[in-house]
């Protein structure tokens, strides 16, 4: 991914510096949780871009997460994902990965808070879809989908809010597949058990969220349209579906 500045003179005269801005949005109806909006988790943009280079992504520390592309108040940063390209998030620490996932989800869903920025809550994140649906978020680079699902069930039970939350999102490096560490078996049992039939747990990956984040302008999609439900579809089917959505937007 090549991330470039369209017009360097705009950067020279910019007073907003939203490309390197650190701030938070407060959601007052859920314990005043704040969402981290650090634009560059790798620290490349500390006070705006380095205008002595041709592109932001030339910096060795850049992980090509693309967050800066959508964050410039003047839309002066250009970047697009090349076909087949994936971002190497392995350089990131756990707090950085939580911040990246929270930033992606905040734009895609409408609101997301990275609650692990100060370890105030047990869950990695809290999100609200534009429809009003509230969710807990678990993030795990090591792909432990089973443990993430268990943690979500614990989040539901120990929910500090008066609102009953039964939906969760798990963000992984790769989507879960059937195997020895099988989360699908647990999800099937949850759906079959009378008191947990209304539990919904969705999955996605950092790279799929990145693709949605960078490719779309309008994020008015339902949960079932942009997240993976292992009980109703395959990982390959989900990835193909997301790529079709993003290609359709690109061609319009």
Secondary structure, 3 states (H helix, E strand, C coil): CEEEECCHHHHHCCCCCHHHCCCEEEECCCCCEEEECCCCCCCCCCCCCCCCCCEHHHCCCCCCCCHHHHCCCCCCEEEECCCCCCCCHHHCCHHHHHHHHHHHHHHHHEEEECHHHCCCCCCCEEEEECCCCEEEEEEECCCCHHHHHHHHHHHHHCCCCCCCCCEEEEEECCCCCCCCCCHHHHHHHHHHCHHHCCCEEEEEEHHHHHHHHHHCCCCCCCHHHHCECCCCCCHHHHHHHHHHHHHHHHHC
